[in-house]
Amino acid sequence: MRTLSASTLTTDPYRAGVTLGEALASITPEVVFLFGSVHYFESNELLDGLYDALGRDDLVLIGNSGDGFYEAQLVSDYGVAALAINSGGAVRWRVVSASGVAADPAGTARACLKSLDTALEGEKPAFIFMVADFHADGSRLLEVIQGETEVPVVGGFAADDNRLSSCFLCANRELIRDGLVMLGASGPISFEMAVGTSLTPVGRPGRVDEAEGTTLYAIDGTSAMAFIERETGKPILPTDRGFVTLAVIDPDHPTWRVLRSIVPDFSAKRTLSLFAGIGVGKRVQVCIADRKVLLDDVHAIVDKGHDLPFEPVAALIVSCAWRKSILGGDVAQESMALSRAYPGMAVAGFSSFGEIGPFKEGDRYTRSLYQNMTYVLLLIGPAK
């Protein structure tokens, strides 16, 4: 299995695509993962440049806009990165997509899973890499995925340079808005998934009393914002977005930590908006993000890779955009730790508005979960 990653800060989308294609051409890629700033995806020029440089109409491509990118040699708020894999024809890569995910996340997820099954002719993929428009309710999207596939699913929600306006996905040569894209990999391939969720809990848990969709109105007998202020002991500020997160407590799965970032509403309603819903009756606890804790989590995940029964040759990172606001310049450690541990490894990824991944329990994966403020890592290598 041959792999390469590359990045460019070239501002012209077509030229950037050509630059990436030329950098990756030596391994004749079968599949490319593509991540970059939102302006690169506002037209098909980036994709056209990449395909033109590689000269392969059969290239399988999946990607999206993000709040910056990760690559083996560079982490940047602006630019575009790509990771290419050639398995020598051993692995089947198939990409499918569907639109309308904001209004109907469940239906869109079902449509994608059905299309992927058809594309793979009923063969079960080893894993699914998935990207989605951040306007979709991630909890509703994942409910379908949890219930209708046992395949480990990893990925995240596209972003737009922290504008919270619009984002883009790509499936082969097609640019997609308000959509969902899935890549299935079947055949002899090894992989490992890890999700870092280490935050510092504060205060007492409370019960969600009133909620609708992605909005929390009341927790533990008071307004949602008042609950946060009560447990943290301080007023909530606009700058606390991402810094303050809710952990959903699941008594049936006490080792699972499911995180939801808050977006305070400073109107008289004192509500909290989330990137995915939390149901009435669920118990939540406030958590605070700490730079050292976040970095320690990354290094612990990377160190575990040395104990794998296969040699990883590629890594995909999906990390919450709010982590970047906490880590500042240290955000580069989220990919550079991999480059130090695995010199020459191909690495690419993006800062997201929501992350997707399962936990590892023994030698099996749990169902995939929607998260915020997490670091999700997918390591890929040749079959054992």
N, C-alpha and C positions, 0 to 999 in steps of 0.2 A: 504494500500500500504506500503510495507516494502522496505527500501533502506539501502545500506551500501556503503562506499567507503574505499579504502585501497591503500597503496603504498609500494614500496620496492626499496631499493638501491642495492639489490643483483645483482651482475654483470652477473652471468650465466643465460641465457634466460629461459631455462627449469625450473631451480630452482625458478626464479622469478615468472614464471607462476604458479607453485605449491604454492608458498607463497601467492600469491593473491587469488588463488582458495580456499585455506584453510581459509583465512580471510573472504571470502564472502559466504562460504558454508552454514552458519547458516540460511540464508534467502532463500535458494534454488532459485537462480536467474532465471528469465525468459530471461532477457537481460543484457548484460554487455557492457559498454563503456570502451575502453582500449586505453591509451595514454602513450607514452614513448620515450626515446632516440632512435635514429635510429638503433643502433646496435642490439637492442632487436628484430627487425623485419627483420633481414637479413636472417633468416631461420624460419621454422615453430615451433621451439622449445618452444618459449614463449606461442603460442597458444596451443600446445600439453600439456604443463604443466598445463595450466589453465583448459582445458577440462578434463584432467586426474584427477585433484584434485576435480573438481566439479562432475565428473561422470555423466554428462548429454550431450548426443549427440544432444539433441534438443535445447541446449542453443543458443540464438540469440546473435551475437557479432558484434560490429562495432568498428573500431579504426584506429589508424594511428601513425606514427612517428611524433615527434614534436621537437621544439627547447626548450626542457624541459617540465615539467608538473606541474599542480596544483592538490592539494588534500586537504581535510579538515584539515589535521594535518601537511602537508608538501608541500613546493614549492621548486622545485629543477631543476637545469640544467641537471641532470643526474638521471636515474632511470625510473620507470614505475608505473603508477597509473591506478586504475579501479573503476568504479562506477556500482553497481548492483541494479536492481529493480525487485521486485516480486509484481505484481498487483493482485495476487490470481486468475489469469486466466481471469481477466476482460478486460485487454488490449491485443490486437493483435499486436505483434511486427514482422515486416518482413524486411529483409535486402536483397538488390539487388545490383549488381555491373556491370560495363562495363569497357572495356579497350580501349586504343587509344585516351585518352582525350586530349593529347597534340596536335595531328594532327587534331582532329575533335571534339572540345569541344561541338559543337551544336548537332552533331549526337549522341555522347555519352550521353548527357543529355536526349535526346529524348528516347534513348534505355532504360535508367534507369527508367525514368518516366513510360514508357510502361510496363516494367518488374514489377515495383512496383504495378501498377494497376492490373496486372494479379495475383501477389502474394496475394494481398488483396481482390481478387475476385470482383473488382469494387467498394469496399467500400472506401469512401473518408477518408484518414487519418486526424487526428486532426492536426498533424504537421509532417514535414520531417526534420530529422537531416542528414546532408550531409557532406562528406569529399572528397577531391579531391587532385590529384597530383598538386604541385605548378607550374609545367611546362605549365599547361593549361592557356590560356587567360581567366581570370575570367569574363571579361565583355561579351565575346561571350557565355560563359557557362550560365551566368545569363540571357542573352537575351531570351534564350529558356525557362528557368524556369519561367521568368516573363510572357512570352506569353502563356505558355501551362499548367500552374497550378495556381489555386487560393489558394492553401494550403500554409500556412506560412512555409518557409524553412530557417533553421538556421544551421550554421556549419562553416567550414573553410578549408584551404588548408594545407596539411601536410608539415612538414619541416624536416630538417636533421641536427640539431645541428649547424645551421648557416653556413653549408658548401656550400649551393646552388648547390648541385650536384644531389643527388637522394633521393627519399623518398618512403615510403611504406604505404599501406592501408591494412586493413583486413576486410573481410566479412565472418562471421562465421569462419570456419577453413581455409579459403583460404587467402593467402597473394597475394597482387596485386600491381604491379608497373604500372605507366602510366595509372591510372584508376580513376574511380569515384564510390563512394559507397553511397547508400541512405538507411536510416532506416525510415520506416513509422510506426507511432503509431496510431492505430484506436481503438475506443471504449471509455468508460467513463474515461477520463483523463483531468486534468486541467493543463494549462501551461501559462507562461508569458515570452515574449521575450523582451530584451532591447539591444540597441546598443549605446555605448558611443563614441561620435565623437568630443569631445571638444578639439580643438586646437586654437591657437592664430593667426588670420589672419594678414598679414603684406602687405603693398604696395597696388598697384592697380591691379584689374583683367586684364587679357589679353586674346586675342583670339588665339586658336590653329590654326596656318596657314598651318602646314605640319606635318603629322603623318602617320605612317605605322605600323599596328599591335600594339605592345606594346612599340614602339619607338616614341618619340617626337623629331622632327627636328627643328621646328620654332614656336615661340609664339610671337604675337604682333609685327611682323616686324623684329624680331631678332632671333638669335639662341636660342634654348630652354634653354641652360645653361646661356646664357647672360641675358635672361629674369629673371631667378631666382636671378642672381647676382645683376641685376638692382634693383629689388624690395626689396631684403634683405640688399643691401648696402655692401655686402662682397663677397669674392670669395667662391666658393663651394669646399668643401674638401671631401675626402673619408669618413671621420667621420660624415659627414652630412647625410649619408644614414639613413633614418627613422626620423632624427631630422627635416628635411625639407620635407614637404608634399604638394601636390597640392589638393586643394578643387575644385571639378567640380561644377560650378554654373548652376542650372537648373531653368530657369525663370518660367517654368510651376509648379515647386514644390520648392518654395523658402525656405521652412523649412527643406528640405532634405539636409544633408551634405554628399556628396560622396567624399571619400578621396583616393588619389593614392600616395603611397610612391615612391620616385625617386631613381634611381641608376645612378649616373653621369657617363658619358663616357668622359674620359679625353684625348681622341684623338682630332685631329684637327677638327673633325666634330662637337664637342661640343653639342652632343645630350644627351637626357635623356632616359634611359630605365625605364619601369614601370612593375609592376606585372599584370597589365591589361590595355587595350588600352583606349585612349580618342580620340574621333572622331574629325576630322577637323571641325572647326566652333564652337566648344564648348568653353565656357569661363571658365578660371581657375584663382584661386588666391592662392598665396603662403601662407602656414601656418607653424607655428613653434610649436614644441612640448615643453611643460613646465611641469616639474614634479608635481607641485602643482595642475595645471589644470587637469592633467590626474587623479590624486588621488581624487580630488574633484568630478570628473565625476563618478568614481567608487562608492564613498560613496553615492552620490545622487541616483544612480541606486539602490543600495542595500536598502536604506531607503524607496524607493517607494514600495518595496516588502511588507512592513507592511500594506499597504492599499489594498492588493489583497483580492478578495472574496473567496480565498481558502488558505489552509495552505501548503506552499511549503515544500517538504521533500527531494528534490534532486536538485542540481544545476550543470549545465555544463557550463564551461567557455572556450571561444576561444578568445585569446588575441594576438595581433600582436607581433611578436618577436622583432620588433624595439622598442616597448614600454618598453620592458625589458632593452634595452640598455640605455634608458632615466631614468627609475626608479631605476635601480641598485638594491640594497637590499630592496628597498621599493616595489618591484614587488610582494612580498608576501602579501601585503595589498589587492591585487586583489582577493584573495580567503579568507584571514583571516578576512576581513570585513564581509563576509558571515557567517563564523563560529562564529563570535561574535554576529551577529544579529540573527542567527538561531542555537543555540547550538545543537550539535548532528546531524545537517544536513549532508547528503552525498554530497560531492563536488569533482568534477574531471574536468580536462580540459587540454589544451595544448597551447603552444606558437606557433603561426601560421605564414605562409607566405601569408596570405590573409584571410579575414573574410567575412561571409555571414550572413545577417539578415535583417529583415524589421524594419521600424519605426512604432510606435503606434500613430494612429490619432484617438482620441476619444476611442471608444470600438472596433475599427477595425485596422488591420495591413495593411500597404502599401505592394506593391510588394517587394520581397526580393532583396537586392542590394549587389554588390561586394564592399568590403572596404579594406583599409589598415589603420594602426595606430589606430584601434578601439578595444574596449572591448565589446564582445558580451556575453550576459548572457541568458541562458534558465533555467527557474525555472519550476519544475514539481511537481505536487501534485495529490491527489485523486480527483475524480469528485466532483463537487460542490454539 
